[in-house]
Amino acid sequence: MIDETTYAELREIAARYPQARSGLLPMLHLVQSAEGRVTPEGIQACAEVLGLTEAEVSGVATFYTMYKRRPVGDYLVGVCTNTLCAVMGGDAIFERLKDHLEVGNDETTADGRITLEHIECNAACDYAPVMMINWEFVDNQTPQSAVELVDDLRSGVERHSTRGPRLCTWRQAERVLAGFNDGLADEGPSAGAASLAGLSIAQENDWRAPSAGRGASAGERIETEEGQ
Amino acid sequence: MTVVSTSSTNEGPLTPVLTANWADDRSWTLASYAAQGGYQALDKALGMSPDEVITAVKDSGLRGRGGAGFPTGMKWSFIPQDNPNPKYLVVNADESEPGTCKDIPLMMASPHTLVEGVIISSYAIRANRAFIYVRGEVLHVIRRLQAAVAEAYAAGHLGTNIHGSGYDLDLVVHAGAGAYICGEETALLDSLEGRRGQPRLRPPFPAVAGLYASPTVINNAESIASVPSIIENGADWFAGMGTEKSNGFGIFSLSGHVTRPGQYEAPLGITLRQLLDLAGGVREGHELKFWTPGGSSTPLFTAEHLDVPLDFESVGAAGSMLGTRALQIFDETVCVVRAVLRWTEFYKHESCGKCTPCREGTWWLVQVLGRLEKGQGSAEDLDLLLDQCDNILGRAFCALGDGATSPITSSIKYFRDEYLAHLEQGGCPFDPAKSSLFEEVLA
């Protein structure tokens, strides 16, 4: 059930935009945070706040893969099985986790802790094979490290993203996606090692972009090319 | 020909600009960004007229970093300033093209670079509202963007009367909800309006009727993040890097079977051979088999393309597209049919369903490819695949359908025998365990 606080927050999201309907995607994220999935009550609340029909809201909610119509566990574990992660080991990781957790794709463990799914490319290919836990990066995985991670999460052991904070629950994460900051932005590093690969080499060799104010450089270059 | 540097020192093959501060302590904070000169470009821009800012970006030769390569300054100049509706800037940070992983680390490490770029760009096109549409599946990146925007408001870089200039701008960080198609600019606009993310018919183009049917500029995150450096250092500085028609620098993302995968910022026109030298080469004991120059929607290249300059013109002339400079490296252990089938399953999953060639065509492609991968079907199926691709390419509503055909047609062009080997052997001749990074037999 959608309480008054959530209704007020739904209105607050809609008010961020010149046209209220633009708030629908973050509003549905908030519904997931409050309800654990997109519920009929959540759809009704969004429709009411935006002056839409429930069918119009449902039409949007069913288009996007992040919106779930069945209850999601505390930890949504996504294994990238798009081509690059798959060949680097993502397929093997996903198979191992299905066996270990005794669930199929898009299914939740009986204790309600873990929902497993395979995901598409999540823009971390230089850290392949990649997993996402509640949309936090877990880089450079193996079947063994993946099993240890989900076991820890199931038994309540604190674990961190490889490039971010301690892993929160899926419902907490959905609240951030709705635009309500949880104050954790300052946790974790600036970047992982792969993100810094080129910069590190440039720094070792003292390579830099040309300095500013060298207006003649373009002309010099053209002259050189013409001379070849 | 790439840049011939005439400078005496320090100009190597890599030119960190956007990535330069990524290793700084707490690089994502305003304090860190300001300490290395952040928001000085904004002051400089606010001292210029909006048209002067547009001219500077035009003169720099900056072209869209999201794949299409359209000149950024020209796009800005298409905004009809006599249109009475509000103008909008929308940043496309929906980075989802398989292999593409440059905008996400940029926004994680230095969100203020993007925020400063948004403010300068919005000022240029005379927008008072801007949006960063970031894919929803990157929680920590969204936190960092939200925090950066809050810091920018508190410091007076956003809000009313920015730096005493009289210019006002509000910026909203908007999280998507999982849909590759929303990287297509008109689908993104529908999504940002709270609808299903399906592409719109063009014309009218977004510059005339975009968000809320008002004049709208949509640019990729890396394009907008490049703007502060252009304003700070000058259009000539930017144009002095890169090739004649592909100016400036870009982030090249190496992934897959390479010794040191990661982000390498270099002038456009660098080659994969040069990048692989820097990255320690293909993983030890193996050799390059095929690669994508700009994501899975760009036709595959092979070892014969190692010396193609990675600029818009040269990659196009060699039969592919520069795309997003997402260099996915696959060695000889990888079955090209398996790789292409998986990408095709992706396109099928992500097809928005609006147009028939893409919606039905991608399903057909998966059926025929899946059969071939299992060693079933016949050699005629390769012709059937090419015929299906011919019925999608150029006939789909947007570029998703076109992109879906790229890996198929290019892989048949370079690896027809490997497809046939599946038929001859009644299955895949490769052991998938050999291409993974660890010793593990598939369950």
Interface residues (C-beta under 8 A of the other chain):
Chain A: R16 Y17 P18 Q19 R21 S22 G23 L24 L25 P26 L28 H29 L50 G59 V60 F63 Y64 T65 M66 Y67 G78 T81 N82 T83 L84 A86 V87 M88 G89 D91 A92 E95 R96 K98 D99 I119 E120 C121 N122 A123 A124 C125 D126 Y127 A128 P129 M132 N134 W135 E136 F137 T142 P143 S161 R163 G164 P165 A173 V176 L177 A178 G179 N181 D182 L184 A185 D186 G188 S190 A191 G192 A193 A194 S195 L196 A197 G198 L199 S200 I201 A202 Q203 N205 D206 W207 R208 A209 P210 A212 G213 R214 G215 S217 A218 E220 R221 T224 E225 Q228
Chain B: M1 V3 V4 S5 T6 S7 N10 E11 G12 P13 L14 T15 P16 V17 T19 A20 W22 A23 D24 D25 R26 S27 W28 T29 P86 E95 S96 E97 P98 G99 T100 C101 D103 I104 P105 M108 A109 S110 R129 R135 G136 E137 V138 L139 H140 I142 R143 R144 Q146 A147 A150 V172 V173 H174 A175 G176 A177 G178 A179 Y180 S191 L192 E193 G194 R195 R196 G197 Y212 E232 N233 G234 D236 W237 A239 G240 M241 E244 F249 F252 S253 L254 S255 G256 H257 R260 P261 G262 Q263 Y264 E265 A266 L278 A279 S296 A326 Q328 F330 V334 R338 A339 V340 R342 W343 F346 H349 E350 C352 P432 A433 S435 S436 L437 F438 E440 V441 L442 A443
